Amino acid sequence: MKAEQVIARIRAGDELHMQFTDGRRVWWFEQPHQVIPDKLAMKLLASADGAIVEAGDSLFGLPLNSQTFLSSEDAASDA
C-alpha cells in the first residue's frame, strides 16, 4: 500500500486505527479490513505536510497514543 492510498481512504471517511499489541503498534482500517505497515503510518505522521494527525482520543493524553487518526485536512475542518 502506498501513502497516497492511505490518505485517500482517510479523506473518503475511513478511520485509521492504531493499538499496541505485544509491544508494537498495529494500524488498520476497518471496512474493508486492511492492515497498514507501522513504517508507512509513522512516515505519514512525520511528514512535513502533516498528512495524518491524531484524532484526540489519546489514552492517558500521551502523544502518538491515539486510537484514531484523521487526515490533517479533516482535522482542520473539524476545529
N, C-alpha and C positions, 0 to 999 in steps of 0.2 A: 504494500500500500504506500502511496505517495502522500506527501504533506498536503498537496492540493486537494486530494480526495478526502482527507480528514476534515480540512477546513470546509469543504463543500457540504459534507454531511452535517457539520455543526450549524452552518448557515441555513441549511434546509430544515433545521428544527430538531435534529437528533442530538441527544446529550451524550457527551463523552464522560464516562465514569472511571474512577480510579479507586482501588482499595489496596491495602497492604496484605499480602499473602505470603507466609513463610519468609517474612523479612524483605520482600521485594514488592515494587509497585506493579500492579496489573491494571491495564487500561482496556476499556471495551465500550462498544456501542451495543444497545440492547436489541432493537428490531430493525433490520435483521442483525443477529448477534455477530459481532466482528471484534476480534482481539487486535489491539494496536500495540506494536512493539514499544517498550519503555523508551528506548533510544529516540524513536521518532517523536513521541509525545513530549519528551524533555527538550528536544530540539525546537519544537513549536513553542514551548513555554519560554525558552531562552532567546528566541528570535528577536531581532532588533525592532521589528514592527509589532511585536506582541500578538502574534496570530491567535493564541488562545489565552484565556485568563481564568482564574478561579471564580466559581460562581458565588462564593461566600459561605458555603456550608462546611467550612473547615472544622474538623474535630479539634477541640481544645484551642482554637484560634491560631494554630501553628501554620506558618506558610508552607505551601505545597502539600497540604494535608487535606485539601477539599475532596469531596466525593464526586463533584460535578464540575465540569469545565465548559466554558462558552467561547464563542468567537469574541474577539475584542470589540468588534462592531456591535454585536448583540448586547454585550455588557454596557457599552456606552449609551445605547438607545434605551436601556432599562433604567439608567441612572436618573 
